[in-house]
């Protein structure tokens, strides 16, 4: 029996002690910042236009509301922040815009119908500044997205590259929260035979993106940006000391102190899972104030979210009640204050001061 299985057996995720969630560790009031949303309306549009064939898509693309709410309730998730998925390789700019419009409108309609359960990120397209600017106006200004989502790399070019300056500058003007996620293995390969890319290659791509942001001084030039690294930051927390030691070998060279500073300016989600094996390293590297809950549903199956990963976090011996509450809810409310406002009774004072500072 694995440690995760032991944790799951010890305390099911559907614990009904509502008092504990209000005043304790927040396990029944989680904010999930890592929820993949393939809009059913987008699938219909994409199939009609020959973009995808539904039968050939992976099962996790069959998103439906009833299942989503059941998983959220089972894992103690109060609000899920959706990353809007659009599959296929559209090249025509107008077709790409219409694809995004359909998906974003669906996400906004979902939020309108369930404002306390869902929010969404609008996508940024690293290879298309014009499409990104449109997505920011439409997704954030018109539809109310709480931040943006972006790939860690596109075509082998990692986030923070000088070619992304126009996009980064506009995001900085908006003080955007930027949720990152890998999608492809650089070079188009499939990595090691028999090992799916999500298992380790995706983690390396996240690590490369973080190093790109550090080397290019992105957070120094754009101090209003906040980046969320998925899957516990890939390998970054585990190689932080190594990167500091050999920072002079990077091109351009980086001061070791800058590596440590940037390490504490990222946020890290728990999708992966992190508990219990990886938590001590992440806590030691960045502290509990920089960690956010992430389910990675539905690519991570429902029974794993509710029966394994959420209970493992609930029972992780490296965390105390206050640290769990930060990870489950409070850090996300500080980062995305509009979510906290949705949860407060009318007339009650704010439970968090807003965006947390760069250093912790």
N, C-alpha and C positions, 0 to 999 in steps of 0.2 A: 504493500500500500504506500502510495506516494504521500509526501507532506501535504499536498493540496487535497488529496482525497481524505486524509485524516481531518483536516480543517473543515471540509465540507460536511463530513459525518458529525463533527462536533456541534455545529450550529447551523441549521438550514438558513438560507437567505431570507425566507419568508417569515422571520420572527415578527410577531404582531405587537410587540411592546412599543406603542406609539410614543409613550412618555420618554423612553430612552432616546428616540430619534430627535425629540424636541430639545432635550436638555443634555443629552449625552454625546454619543459619537456620530450622530447624523446618519446612521446606517439605513434609516427609512426615509431619508430626504436627500439622497445623492443627486448631484448634477453630473451627468454623463457628457463629457466633451468629445467623445469618440464613438459616434453612432452613424453608420453608413446608410444613407437614404437613397434608394433607387425609386423614384416616384412612379407609381403605377401609370399615371397619365403620360409620363415621359416614355415608358415602355411602349404604350399604345402608339404614341407619335413616332417613335423610332422604328417600330415594326412597319407601320404604314408607309414610312419613307425609305424603307429598305436599309436602314442603318444597322439594325441587329435582327437576329431571329431568336425570339424568346426561348425556344426549345434548346438552343445551343448555349444559353447563358448559365452561369453557375447558380445553384439554388438560392444563394443569399441575395440575389437580385429580385426575388419575388417578395418584396416588402409589402406587408399589409398592416393596417392600423390595429386590428384586434390582437394580433400576435405581438406587435410592438408593445402595446400597453400591458399585455400579460407578462412579457419578459421584464418590462420596467417595474411592474408591481412585485414580481417575484424576486427581483434583485434589489429592491428598495430604492429605485431611481425615481425621483420626483420629476426631474426635467432632463430631457435629452436634447443636446445641441447637434443638429443634423449636419453632416457633410454631404452635400448634394452630389450624387454620382451621375455621370453621363458617360456611357460606354461608347465604343466605336471610335473611328478615326476620321472624323469629318474634316475636310480641308477648306471647303468654301466658307468664307467669312460670314455670309448671311445665314447659311445653314447652321453654322456653329452658334450664332447669336440666337436663332430661333430655337435650337436645341436647349440652350441655357435658359431662354425665356420660359419655355414650357416647364422645365424642371423647377425653376425658382418660383414660378407662379404656384405650382403644386405645393411646394414647401411653405409658401406664405399662406396659402389657404388652410393647410394643416395647422399652422400656428394660430391662425385666426379662430379656428374651431376649438383648439385646445391650448389656450395661451399659457396655462400653468404647467403644461406637460412638454411642450416643444419650443425650440428656437432653432435658428439655422445660420450657417455660414454661407456667404456667397463666394463662388469660385473666382480665383485669379489665375490667369493663363500666362505662364512665364514667357512663352514664345510669342505672345500677342499683346503688346501694351494697349492697343486700341480696344480689343475685346475686353481686356481687364478693366479699362476705364469705364466702358459701358456697363459691365457687370457690377462695378462699385456703385454707379449711379442708380441702376435699376434695383440691385439687390439690397443695398444699404439705405439709399435715400428714399426710394419708393416703397419697398416691401418690408423694410425693417430688420434686415440681417444684423446680427450682433457682432459679426466679425467676418473674416475671410478664411477660405481654405486654399491651400496651394500645394503642389507637388514638391517634394524635396529635390527633384531633378526632372528635366525634360531633355531628351536627346543627349544625355550625358553631361549637360550643363547644369551645375548645381546652384541652388538658391543662394543669392548674394553675389553672383557673378556681375561684373560691370555692365553687362547687357541688360540687367534688371533695374538699373538706376531709376528710370522713369516710373516704373511700377512702384518701387520701394519709396520714392519720394512722395507719391500720391498717397500711399498707405500711411506714411509718417504724418502727413498733414491731417489725416483722419484719426490719428492715434489708434491705429487698428490693432486688434488681436488677430494674430496670424496662426491658424492651425495648419501644421504641416503633415504630410503623409507621403511615403514612397509609393510608387506605382509601377516602376519598371526597373529592370536591372541594367545599369549602364553598359552600353555596347550591344544591347539587344539579346544577350545570352541568357541562358537559364541557370547559370551557376553550376553547382556540383550535380552530377547525374544522380537522380533519385531523391534530391532534396528540393522541395518546392521553394521558390524565391522568397516567400513570406517568412520562412523559418529563420534565415540568417542574412540573406542578401538585402532584404528590405531594411534590416537593422543597420547594415553597413551603409546603405544609401542615406539613412537619417544621420548617421555619424559624419559622413562626408559633407552633407549639407551644413551641419552645425560647424564643422571646421572651416567650411567656405565662408560662413557668416563671420567667424572669428578672424580669419586671415584678411578678409576684405574690410574689416572694421565697420561692418554694417550697423551694429548697434551704437557705435560711437557717432556715426554720421546721422543716424536716424533714431534718436533716443526715445521717441514716442512710440516706437514699435515694440510689440511683445510677441515673441515666438513661442509656440507650444510644440514641443518635440514629442512624437508618439512613441509608444512601446518603451517607456522609461528612458527615452533619449538614445535608443540604440545602444551602442557600445561606449558612448561618450563618458558617462560617469565612471566606467570601469577603467578607462585609459587616460583619465584626466591627469594623473601624476606623470604618466609617460609623455603626454603631450607637453606638459609644462617643462619637463626635463629636456626634451628635444625640440623646444619651440624655435630654437635658432636654426633648425634644419628645415623649417617650413619656408616656402617661397610665396609671398614675402615673409621675412622673419617676423616673429611675434614675441613681444615681451612675455615672460612666464606669468607675470602678475595679470596680464590681460586675459590669459587663458582662464585663470581662476575667476576673474571678474565676470567674464562672459558666461562661465558655467553657472553662476548664480543669477544671471539675468534671463535665462531660459526658464520656461515651465516644462514639466514632464508629466505625461499621463501614464496611468497604471496598466493600460492595455498590454496584453502580452502572454500570460499575466506576470505581475511583478512579485506578488506575495506567494510564499514567505521567503523564498530563497534570495531574491534580489533586493529586497527592501533595505536591509542594513547598509548596503553599498550606496544606494541612492540617497538614503537619509544622511549618511556620512558626507557625501559629496555636495548636496545642495540643501538639506534640511526639509522638514515637512511643509514649510510655507511655499514651496515651489512645485508641489506635486498635486495633480488633479486626477479625479477618478475618470477612467475610460473603460468602456465595456468591449469595444470593437465588435459590437453586434451589428448586423447578422453574420458577417464572415466567421466570427466566433459563435458557435452554435448555441442556441437558447439554453440547453441543459448544462452547458459548460459555464455560461454566465451566471445562471441562477444557482447551480449546484456545486460549482467548483471555485471560480475566480472571486465572486463576491463574498462567499463564506470565508475564503482564504484571507481576504483583506480584513474581514470582521475579526478574525482570530489570529492575525499576524502577531507573534510575540514581540516583534521589534517596535510595535506602535502602542502608545497609550491612548486614552480616550480623546484627549485634546488633539493629538496628531491625526487620529482617524477623522475627527470632525472637520479638521482643516481639509484633509484630502477628499472626504466625501462631499463637502458642501461649501465650507467657508472660503476656501481659496478661489473657487469658481465664482462665488458671489462677489468677492473683492475684485476679481479680474473682469467680470461681466456684471456690473451693478444692476443692469436692467432685469436680470434674472432674480436678484434679491428683492427688487421692488415688486415683482409679480407674486412673491411668496409672503409679503408682509401684509397683515391685516390693515385696513384703512385707518390712518391716523397714528399708526405705530412708528416709533423712531427707527432709523436705519440700523441694521445689525452689523454693518461693516463700513469702513471709511472710504471705500472706493479702491481704485487701482493701487496695488501695493508698490512699494518703492523698488528700485533696481537692486539694491543689496539687502541681504537678510543675514 
